[in-house]
Amino acid sequence: MMRVALGLALFWTSHVTALGYADRQKSPLKDDEKVAALFPTPEGDLISPAFLFPHTVPEGFANNSAPPTDSVTSASFLKLLAQRNPWINYHEPDFTSEEGRLIPYVYLSKTRKDYTEGSSDNKLRIWIQGGTHGDEPAGPQSVLALLGKLNDDKKWASSVLDKADLLVLPLYNPDGTQYFQRELVTGFDGNRDHALLQRKQTRDVKQLLNRFNPHISHDAHEYTAWNRFGGNYIKSHDLQFSAVKNPNIRPEIRSLGERLFTDTVYSTVRKAGYRTGPYFTGTTSGSAITLTEPGSSSSGGHNSWGLGQRLSFLAETRGIRLGDQHFKRRVTTGLLAAETVLRVATENKDLIYNTIEDARREFINGNDEIIVVDKSRVTRIDIDLIDVTTGEVVDVPVTFNNNTPSDVVLTRRRPEAYIFSGAWSDIAERLRVLGLKVDVLESDFYGTVETLVATNVTLATSRNQGIVQATVTTEPGTRIVRIPAGGFRVSTRQQNAAYAFITLEPENVSSFVTTNTISLEVGEEYPVFRIV
């Protein structure tokens, strides 16, 4: 049994009604006896800080005011694992959180100390992340437990690392974790910033991921246990698991995610005695229930990651506002999801590696139309929910907005490139952070381009991440333009071109026009031109 002297020192501001600095904690909302009976504590050991060293877990965890494992404890655990295993390499990147806390990661490989030494030939690269939201403690704890299991089962670890290199970042949001709040310390949601990139911390981690260039990415979260549906129902799933949905990701990649990975995670979790299904959100009042699974919006982490033509997964355990209730069960199911992703990946390594590498080449060289706007398919299904009046799991008929796959609303011919004035250097920089190669014009561009002119602009009635979003429609045309030297050209013949599609096509829900980074009025010409 590992032993390490670790201390926790947390300072909590007094609770006030208004949301303030370091004071965005949610009050606890725990299961009553009827509901709690559906979530018995599992057998078995978990090799992670909260379970190995229970004395490090503060009393505040029970009432939802403190994390079970803070960033200092997490980093100490990573260092301990690295000291014990030559194939686990501890790293502190050259960036920190918004308040200066470390965001360490470990790199697991038999042949290299870090991704900067180059990728291992014909090996999968797998990115595993937790702790995006600071009040979802089973996410990072399950990632730490995965590392603990690899340390404990060296035969399995060796078989994994024969076929894959791993970059594991357990605690994305150490500030939010410190204050046990969902958001970054500035109040921004770190999982809604992956298209606009407003926060430096988002940009820093995004560039780390792009440099690693994984084939597979896995994001560990928790969902709110007591969101009500239809008045008397709450979610029943121990684990909700979804693959990336964006239709600009090659279909063969999405098919692998839905069939090979998602189906195997579901069957494995159910075989272990837990309830599982797709992640969804939905209405919380009234008798008619409408639920929606993740769509193509690329402001969230796992959807954004997939645009690099990779497999990307979202794992959500049942835990927000439960405090320490069912914590072992929550971590166990989160670990089971991550472990299953690793097992499926390495047991099918050649199929997955070849499919993704071939799909990336096809994407770079292909001429398929861009999916600019899509929408959910409205379906009717039965879904297992908990009736809180009886404490029973029941099948409930619901309207389900299905995005597997979505319906296509608007497509456009794929341009060879986008081109725009050097005045928009902030746009060019954002595109580079997203992983795109952006060329600077060495001489004037003079030629025919496709234009888009705004025909309708509707502003939202409230802000999202501090932004009043716009919904636009445009009319295409052509004309000759001159872009002076110093302007920017973004070729679509690159692996990360889908990031250009979703940010530069103005009607897309994640575009720079939608977020008013590029503001348009009716009748105005969009200043980003398409070379077709």
N, C-alpha and C positions, 0 to 999 in steps of 0.2 A: 504494500500500500504506500502510495506516494505521500510524503509529508513536506510541507513548506510553511514557513512562517509568513503569514500574510495578514495585513491589517486593513480595515476599512474605516475611513473617516469621512462622513457625509454631513454636510451642512444643509439644512432645509429651511427655507423661508417659511414664515407662517402663512397659513392658507387664507386667501382673500377671494372674494367673489369674482373679481375681474381677473382675466388672464394676464399674467405679468412675467417679468424676467424670472426664469427658473421656477415658475410656479404654475405649471400647466398640468399638474397631476390630475388624474381622474379618481373620483371616489370609488371605493371597492363596491362591487355588486356580485356577491357570491351565490352559488347554488344553494337552494334549500335542500332539505333531506330527500325529498322525492326525486329531484333532478340529480343530486349528487350521487344517488344510488346507481345511476347509469354509468358512472365513471369511477369504478373501483381502482385502487392503486395496484399497478402491475408488480409482478415478481422481477427479480434480477437486479444487477448492479449497473449503475451509470458512472462512467469514469470522467467526471467533469468537476469543476471546483465546488459547486454548490452541494454536491453529493459526497465528494471525497473529503471536503473540509467544511462541514456544516457550521462550525464555529465562525466562519467568515460571513455567513448570511445574516444581515442585520434584522432586527426585530421589525423594522418598517416594511419589510417585504410582505409580511402577513396582511397588512392593511393597505397595500398597494401604494406605498409612499417611498419605497427604496428598492433598488435592484438587488437580486440575490448575489450577483457578481459584478463588480464595477470594473472599470477599464484597467486599473492597476492590478487587480487580482487576475483578470483575464490575461494580461501581458505576462505576469509571473508564471502562469500555467503554461503559456506558449514557450517561454524560455526554458522551463523545466523539461518539457517534451523535447525541445531541440538539444538540450544537454544530454539527453538519454539516447537519442537516435541520430546517427549521422545523416540520415535521409530527410530529417526535418530541419529546415533552416529558418531561423528567426530573422525578420527584417523590420526595420523602422524606416518607412519612406521619408522623403525629404519634404513632406507636408504634414500638417497636423489638423486637428479639428478647429472649429471656429474660435474656441477658447484656448487653443494651444495644447490640447491633450493628444497623446500619441494614438495613431491608428495603425498598429502593427499587423503584419501578416506573416504567415509561414508558407514556405515553398517546399513542397514534397517531391523529391526526385532522387533516383539512384545515380544520376550522372551529372547533375548540375546543382550549384548552390543557389541560383536565382534565375529568373526568366531572362535577365539581361545577358546571360551567357549563350543565348540562342535556344531554339526549341530542339527537343530530342527527336531524332529522325523517326517519322511514322508513328509517333506516340500521340495519343489524345491529350489535349490540354483542357483541364477542368477547373473552373472558377466556382468556389463555394463561399457564400457570404451570409452573414447574419447581422442582426442589430441595427437595421436601417431605422426602425422606430424604437425609441428608448423605453417604451412601456410594454414591450413584447418580449419578455425575458426568456421564454422557451426557445425563441429563434437562435440567439447566440449560444445559449446553453446547449442546444442540440448540436450545433456546429463544434463546440468544444468537446462534447461527448463523442462525436465522430472521430476527432483527433485522438481522444483517449482510447477509443476502441482500436484504432490503427496502431497505437503504441502498445496496447495489450495483446493484440493478435498479429504478431509480426509475420506470420505465414501469409495471412490475408493481405497485410500491407505490402509485402513483397510481390504478391501476385498482381495487386493493383498497380504498383509502380513499375512493373514490367511492361505495362501497356499505357500508362498515363503519367503525366506530370500534373500536380495539383497546386493551385494558389488558393489559400484559404484565408479569408479576412473575416474573423468572427464578429467584430464589433465596429460596424460602419459609423455609428453615431454615439461616440463616447460621452459627448455633452448631454444629449437627451437621456442616455442611460444614467448618468450621474444624478440628474434631476427627476428621473423616472417619468419623462414626458415623451410623447410621440415625436414631437418636432425637433429639428435642430434648435440650438439655443437662441437663434435669431427669430424663431417662430415659423420658419419655412418648413414645409413637409419635404423631407429628403427623398421621398418616393414619388414626388410630383414635379421634379425639377430636371428630369433627364432629357428633355427636348430644349427647353429654354436656357438651362444652365445658369441660373441667376446666382448661385452660391459657389464660391471658390472651392469649397469642400466637394461639391458635386463634380466640378470640373477636374479636380485633382484625382479623385478615385476613378472617374470615367477614363482619364488618360492612362492610368495604371492598367485598367482592364483592357483597353485597346492595344497597349503595348504587349500585354500577355497574349492577346488574341485567342481566347479559348474556343474550343469546339462546343463545349457544354458549359452552361452556367446555371447555378442553383441558388435561389434566394429564399431564406428561411424567415418567416413572419409568424405572427399570431393574429387571430381575428377576435372581435368582440363577442363574448359568449351570450350576452343577454339582449342583443338586438331583437326586437319583437317583429313577428310577421303575422298579419291577420289577427292581431290582438292577443292570441293565446299561444303562439308558437315561437320557438327559438331553434337555432341550428342544433343538429344532433351529432354532427361529424366530429370525431377526434382530429381528423386531418382533412383539409381540403387542398387539392393538388391540381394545378393546371399548367399546361404547356402554352408556349407563346402562340398568339393568334394572328399577328399582322399578316395580311395577304401578300405583302411585298417580300416576304420571306419565301424562298423556293418551296414548292409544295412537297418535294421529297423530304426536306428537312422537317416540315410541319407534320408530315405523315409519320415519320419516325417518332416524333415527340408524342403524338396522340396514341399511336398503336403500341409500339414497342415499350416505351417508357411509362406513359400514364396508365395503360392497362395493367402493366406489371406492378406498378406501385399500388394500384387499387387492390389487386388480387393478393399481394403480399400483406398489406395492412389488414385486410379483412381476414385473411388466414390467421393472423396473429391475434384476432379477437377484437379489433377496433372497427369503428365506423368511418367511412371515407366517401368522398365524392368530389365533384368539381367545385372550385371556388366560385362564390356568387355573392352579390350584394342585392339589396331589394328594399321595397317599401316596408314601413314599420307600423302602419295603421290601416284600419279598415278591414273588411272581411275578405275582399279579393286580394290575392297575393301575386305580385309580379316580381320575379327574380331575374337578375342579369349576370351572366358570366363575363369575365374580362374580355374587353374588345381590343381594338387595334390602336388605341391611344398610346403614344410612345412617351408620355411624361413619366410613366412608372418604370421601375428598374428592369424587371424581367422582360417586359415588352420591348423596351429600348435595346437591351442587350441582343435580342434576337435579330435586330436589323443588320447586325454584322454577319448574317447568314450562319447562324448557329442555333443549336438546341438551347432552349432557355425555359426554366421551370420556376413556378411559384409554389411554395409550400406554406400553408397556413394552419397552425394548430389552434385549438380552442382555448383562449387564455386571457384576452384583454379584460382587465378589471376584476379578475378572480383573485388577485394577490397571490398567496402561496397555495391556493386550493388546487388540487389535482396536478401539482407541478411535476411530479415524477412521471405521471401519465402523459402530460403534454410534451415533456422532453423526450420520452421514449418514442412517441409517435413521430416527432420531428426527426429524431435520429433514424428511425426506420425509413422515413422518406429519403433522407440524404444517403443512407447506406444502400438503399435499393437503386437509386440513381447510379451510384458508383458501381454496384455489381452488374447492373444491366449494361453500363458503358463498357466495362472491362471484359465482360463475357461475350460481348458482341463488337469488340474493338474494330476488327477489320471492316465489318459492314458499316459501322458508324463513321469511322475515319474516311473511308472511301466515298461514302454517300455525301458527306459534308464537303470534302475537298472537290469532288466532281461537281456538286451543286454550286459551289463558289465559282468555279470556272464557267459553268453554264450561265450563272447570273451575270458575271462580268461581260461575257460575250453575247448574251441573249438580246432579243428585241421584243420581249413581251411588253404589253402595255403596263403602265404604272396604275396601281389602284390608288386613286386620290381620295375618294370617299366611299365608305362602306357602312352598312348598318346591320343590326342584329336581325336574325330570323325569329319571328314570333312563333313559338311552339307551345303545346300543352303537354305537361308531363306530371307524374306523381313524384314527390320527393319526400324523403324521410326527415321529419321534424319532430321536436319534442313538444308535446302538449303540456304546458307548465301547470295546468290545473290537475292533471293526473300523474305526471311524471312518466308518461309512456311515450315511446317512439312510435309515430304513426305515419302512414303514407298520406300526403296531402296533395290534392290537385292544385297546380299553380300554372300561371303563365310564365314561360321561361324564354327570355331573350337569349337565343343561342348564337354563339359566334364561332362554332366549330362545324363548318366554316360560316363566315358572315355572308350577307348578300352585297354584291357590288353595286354601287350607285353611280360613281363617276370614274372613268378611266381617261388616260391621255397617252398619246404616243410617247415612248421613251425618247428624250432628247439625247443627243451625243454629249451635250454639255450645257451647263448654266453659265451665264456671263453677266457681270454687273460691275458698276463703277467702284473705283477705289475708295469712294466716300463711305462705302458700307464695310469698312474694315472690321467693325464689331461682328458683322454677320460672318465674314471670312474666318475670324478667330473662333467663333462658336463651331463652325463646320469643322475646323481643324481639331478642336477638342473632341468632337464626335467621331474622329478617326478618318476624316476625309483629307485627301491630298488636294490642296487649293493652290493653283498656279497663279503667279502674278504676271500680268501681261508686260512683256518687255517692249512692245511697240503697240501702237494704236490698233484696235480691232475695228474693221469696217466691213459690214456685211449684212445680209438678210437674217433676221431673227423672228421667232414667233413671240408675239406679245400677248399679254392678258390685261384687259381693262375691267375695272370693277363696275358691275351693274347693280349690285345691291350690297349694302353693308348694314348689319344689325348688331348693335352692341348689347352685351349681357347686362342684366339689371343688378348684378352683384360682382364682387371681385373674386378672383381665384388666384391664390398665391400672390396677392397684391396687384393683380392685373385684371383690368376689365377686358374680357375677351371679345373678339369680333367674329361673326359668321358672315362670310362673303360669298358672292357668286361673281364670275368673270365671263367675259366674252373674248375668245381668241381672235388674233389677227396676225398680220405680218407687216414688217417694215424694215427699212435699212437704218441701222444705228451705227454710231461711232462711239466706242468706249476707249478713252485715252489710256496710254501706257500707265501702268500702275493699277489698272483694274484687275478683276479676279475672274478666273475661269475654273469651273469645277467639272471635270470629266465624270461621266457616269460609268466609265469602264474601269471600275474599281470595286473591291469587295464591299466597301461600306457605302455604296451609292444610295442604298435605301434611306440612309439618314438625310441625304439631299432631297429625295422624293418627298419625305414627310414634312420637312421643314421649309422647303422652297416652293412646293405646290400650294398656292394660297388657301385653297378650300379645305386642306387637310386639318383635322382637329388639333394637330400638334404643330402647325406651321408658324413661322415667324409673323405672318399676317394675323392669324388667329390670336396670337398673344400680343398683338399690337407693337411688336418690336419693329416691324415695318408697317406703318399706319397707312391705310388706304381710305379714300372717300369715293363715293359714287362718281364715275367718270374719269377717275385717275388711272393712269397706266402703272402697272406693277413694275418696279424698277429692276427686277431680275428677269433676264431674257433667256429664252430657250433656243439653243442651236440644234436644229433638227436635221 
